Amino acid sequence: MSNKTTPDTLKSLEVGGATYHYYSLSKAADALGDIKRLPKTLKVLLENQLRFAEDESVAQEDLQALVDWQKDARSDREIGYRPARVLMQDFTGVPGVVDLAAMRDAVEKLGENPTRINPLSPVDLIIDHSVMVDEYGSPSAFRDNVAIEMERNKERYEFLRWGQQAFDNFRVVPPGTGICHQVNLEYLGKTVWTKEVEGKTYAFPDTLVGTDSHTTMINGLGILGWGVGGIEAEAAMLGQPVSMLIPEVVGFKLTGKLKEGITATDLVLTVTQMLRNKGVVGKFVEFYGDGLKDLPLADRATIANMSPEYGATCGFFPVDDETLRYLHLTGRDDDQVALVEAYCKEQGLWREPGDEPIFSDTLELDMDDVEASLAGPKRPQDRVALSDMKATFEKLLEEDSKGEPTPVGEKERSSEEKGRLFSEGGQTAVGVGNSYFERTNSQDVSHEGQDFKLHPGAVVIAAITSCTNTSNPSVMMAAGLLARNAVKKGLKTKPWVKTSLAPGSKVVTEYLAAANLQEDLNELGFNLVGYGCTTCIGNSGPLADAIEKAITDGDLTVASVLSGNRNFEGRIHPLSPTNWLASPPLVVAYALAGNVRLDLTSEPLGEDKDGKPVYLKDIWPSQSEIADAVEKVKTDMFRKEYAAVFDGDDQWKSLEVPDSKVYEWSKDSTYIQHPPFFEGMGKEPEAVADVKDAHILALLGDSVTTDHISPAGSIKPDSPAGRYLQDKGVKPADFNSYGSRRGNHEVMMRGTFANVRIRNEMLDDVEGGFTRHVPSGEEMAIYDAAMKYAEEDTPLVVVAGKEYGTGSSRDWAAKGTLLLGVRAVLAESYERIHRSNLIGMGVAPLQFPEGEDRKSLGLTGDETISIEGLNELKPGSKVKVTVKSDKGEKKLDALCRIDTVNELEYYRHGGILHYVLRSMLD
């Protein structure tokens, strides 16, 4: 917060005997124009601009643009937004802490006190992405998985433990505690934030950015937040504004109520499908309508969580009485809840009945129309009604059979065989309907003393997992009640199903136990396996050897059913090509059924103790039963579990961490290494040198994404990263993923531009991260070529087509580019966030002049490129680019896409972290 004030909008508010100062939106409206119908999300942005109105990054025109947005319900104005806090998870948070540690080293080398380097905005890092379901279906599964997790990630955890004690304004929630978004919802979020400045308490909306796309979940609590890349998050935690265009805001009107037997998961899958069809990428979605009065906050959070799946920046729910009820329930202080009510009503952020803000576009859903649903087989927006599930799977197989390759070993049935029933492996006879497939590739399996057949469509993973649903007591209680009813009927989980329960917080364990439902879940194999993201992010762990062998031998198309938010092909488990998102009770139901080739609305799940068929409707709990169970959720549970949320267990506390303010780097570590970003940095930035006779490292086409550029996925033994790890004594079986090694730049730079699908036009018909080292003419990995050029003291550029850097905001797409020696990228156009990230790492994003591109210039990659005028840049200025080849030279006036004064400052300093570091030393 700026220490300066704007007297014309500053007011005070008395709540519970305390005085809070705030920047009044109503007073701003007196000067700027009426804002009563401005969407509440934009009111939050307007308050943010007001609070920093005397900062050089905020102009009067920014304030006016937000008010004038109402005229056309859109704007092309870019603003600097400062969130109140930053949320991180361990995979994406480690590089941020590495950079902070490296900044302390740099400060010490400059002769200054390294403890001056701390986050300026509060940062919470929750370790939730590393637990895997190695053990399951037993009382010891949780304990065993935590032990394996600690052993597997010891280096990373020691580093984060050091950060926890070394930095101010930085807190770490240890492993085995909960999922970052659920901890944020149940404990960290305040809805209205406060800060002490010069003896005065200021109140303002709680806002945040996070290094995980599902940060959006917190919007269910009336808190504006979304996911960003690592560079943006680091900038935010160091007090820098996040550049963003004033977004379009789509209004989603909710009316009616959910019917008996319909869950919040069914609702969110419906909303996701509708918004994907609408097209809301890059937009805010704001929910409104009188249907909100009957929508519990946990249901709102479930919908907000899946904003990335429907493509929106966020899905926001305004503050109302339900928000206050949830804050009370989860143990927030009474004074805090009173402040939320008073502040939001005073600022026009409170939802009033009949509210109809101005929106860029709208759509509407009567919740009475929602039906039981799943989504799949590989996209969360592809909703399938439960009654259509069997036919959908059969159609998938049939469609696959008409293309290439042929479908998972199945063959067409003869006409006389069509419609035959099967009854094997203890499963009730199930008709295959009009399927044209014989189960000839079904496999005989012996597993844990049981003999059975594994059929196509078998559910091999049934996982209650993910913040999306485990934060919602109604669907978790529904799963427990369904399990209780199933156990009473004598139903059992099929032996080929890997079952798991991974709640997002320990409170879930508390209330399942209070309702006496955990024992029934245990009876069906849904024992606690950990508190973390597990299956939803691919940490499903191995299947049993016998099951994996049967799937492979029979080329079986099997399925997973999970209560998660993502089901992309290959994400959940490499042997499960179809993955279905479902509510927790449906996860349990499919574990009992054992196969997705059943119509659970009309066919039995199995037989009871007397041999009679049991249908889903026979064990599905009523709304009143669920409501009674939810009443078991008490405030004391939240207060108990969050009382020592930052302490951790004995294993965490016993990690050996040096009591030092500067990190003691180990050259032998393959997970954490000192990055070279600040090597040779002085207190003042040097003049930006022009680029002379640079070679082209890669010549790329249109729509090169950050997935193409940034290291991701598994590490191949014969890749530069694989060779590096083996040289360090790491066996391929212990490589882990690029994601787990984001704290080691040596691994990450070797994986930059190494995607197996990237195409470098310098080579003919070659896919993957390869290039041609021009002086020698030798074809080699892009990393190897970059290092050869570095030895020759040759600068590098990348040339590309349109929409360079589309996709997720991956910080290593820019960091890796810099570390390979690339001084500039010359492209036809850029995706906004990657352009910003390149500047943030000191790489110049240049744009071809209109009418010119790599093709019109006939570039082959053999050319050299020189760039003049980099030290005389102004926002939006042009630079001289000279392209030389054996055919002569061509001069271009390329547009430098450094668009703002702030971006120019970052670039002149060599990157945003350098700029911030020097600013802290002033």
Secondary structure as GFF3:
##gff-version 3
##sequence-region A 1 922
A	DSSP	beta_strand	10	15	.	.	.	ID=ss1
A	DSSP	beta_strand	18	23	.	.	.	ID=ss2
A	DSSP	alpha_helix	25	32	.	.	.	ID=ss3
A	DSSP	alpha_helix	40	51	.	.	.	ID=ss4
A	DSSP	alpha_helix	60	72	.	.	.	ID=ss5
A	DSSP	beta_strand	78	81	.	.	.	ID=ss6
A	DSSP	beta_strand	85	89	.	.	.	ID=ss7
A	DSSP	alpha_helix	90	109	.	.	.	ID=ss8
A	DSSP	three_ten_helix	114	116	.	.	.	ID=ss9
A	DSSP	beta_strand	123	126	.	.	.	ID=ss10
A	DSSP	alpha_helix	141	152	.	.	.	ID=ss11
A	DSSP	alpha_helix	154	166	.	.	.	ID=ss12
A	DSSP	beta_strand	170	173	.	.	.	ID=ss13
A	DSSP	alpha_helix	180	183	.	.	.	ID=ss14
A	DSSP	pi_helix	184	188	.	.	.	ID=ss15
A	DSSP	beta_strand	192	197	.	.	.	ID=ss16
A	DSSP	beta_strand	200	205	.	.	.	ID=ss17
A	DSSP	beta_strand	207	210	.	.	.	ID=ss18
A	DSSP	three_ten_helix	213	221	.	.	.	ID=ss19
A	DSSP	beta_strand	224	227	.	.	.	ID=ss20
A	DSSP	alpha_helix	230	237	.	.	.	ID=ss21
A	DSSP	beta_strand	242	245	.	.	.	ID=ss22
A	DSSP	beta_strand	249	255	.	.	.	ID=ss23
A	DSSP	alpha_helix	264	278	.	.	.	ID=ss24
A	DSSP	beta_strand	284	288	.	.	.	ID=ss25
A	DSSP	three_ten_helix	290	294	.	.	.	ID=ss26
A	DSSP	alpha_helix	297	305	.	.	.	ID=ss27
A	DSSP	alpha_helix	307	310	.	.	.	ID=ss28
A	DSSP	beta_strand	314	316	.	.	.	ID=ss29
A	DSSP	alpha_helix	321	329	.	.	.	ID=ss30
A	DSSP	alpha_helix	334	346	.	.	.	ID=ss31
A	DSSP	beta_strand	361	366	.	.	.	ID=ss32
A	DSSP	three_ten_helix	367	369	.	.	.	ID=ss33
A	DSSP	beta_strand	373	375	.	.	.	ID=ss34
A	DSSP	beta_strand	383	385	.	.	.	ID=ss35
A	DSSP	three_ten_helix	386	388	.	.	.	ID=ss36
A	DSSP	alpha_helix	389	401	.	.	.	ID=ss37
A	DSSP	three_ten_helix	415	417	.	.	.	ID=ss38
A	DSSP	beta_strand	421	422	.	.	.	ID=ss39
A	DSSP	beta_strand	430	431	.	.	.	ID=ss40
A	DSSP	beta_strand	443	447	.	.	.	ID=ss41
A	DSSP	beta_strand	450	454	.	.	.	ID=ss42
A	DSSP	beta_strand	459	464	.	.	.	ID=ss43
A	DSSP	alpha_helix	467	470	.	.	.	ID=ss44
A	DSSP	alpha_helix	473	489	.	.	.	ID=ss45
A	DSSP	beta_strand	498	501	.	.	.	ID=ss46
A	DSSP	alpha_helix	506	514	.	.	.	ID=ss47
A	DSSP	alpha_helix	518	523	.	.	.	ID=ss48
A	DSSP	three_ten_helix	534	537	.	.	.	ID=ss49
A	DSSP	alpha_helix	545	554	.	.	.	ID=ss50
A	DSSP	beta_strand	559	562	.	.	.	ID=ss51
A	DSSP	beta_strand	578	581	.	.	.	ID=ss52
A	DSSP	alpha_helix	584	593	.	.	.	ID=ss53
A	DSSP	beta_strand	606	607	.	.	.	ID=ss54
A	DSSP	beta_strand	613	614	.	.	.	ID=ss55
A	DSSP	alpha_helix	616	619	.	.	.	ID=ss56
A	DSSP	alpha_helix	623	630	.	.	.	ID=ss57
A	DSSP	alpha_helix	635	642	.	.	.	ID=ss58
A	DSSP	alpha_helix	650	653	.	.	.	ID=ss59
A	DSSP	beta_strand	691	699	.	.	.	ID=ss60
A	DSSP	alpha_helix	706	709	.	.	.	ID=ss61
A	DSSP	alpha_helix	720	727	.	.	.	ID=ss62
A	DSSP	three_ten_helix	732	734	.	.	.	ID=ss63
A	DSSP	three_ten_helix	739	741	.	.	.	ID=ss64
A	DSSP	alpha_helix	745	750	.	.	.	ID=ss65
A	DSSP	beta_strand	770	773	.	.	.	ID=ss66
A	DSSP	beta_strand	778	781	.	.	.	ID=ss67
A	DSSP	alpha_helix	782	791	.	.	.	ID=ss68
A	DSSP	beta_strand	796	799	.	.	.	ID=ss69
A	DSSP	alpha_helix	811	819	.	.	.	ID=ss70
A	DSSP	beta_strand	822	827	.	.	.	ID=ss71
A	DSSP	alpha_helix	832	840	.	.	.	ID=ss72
A	DSSP	beta_strand	844	847	.	.	.	ID=ss73
A	DSSP	beta_strand	864	868	.	.	.	ID=ss74
A	DSSP	three_ten_helix	870	872	.	.	.	ID=ss75
A	DSSP	beta_strand	878	885	.	.	.	ID=ss76
A	DSSP	beta_strand	888	896	.	.	.	ID=ss77
A	DSSP	alpha_helix	901	908	.	.	.	ID=ss78
A	DSSP	alpha_helix	912	921	.	.	.	ID=ss79
###
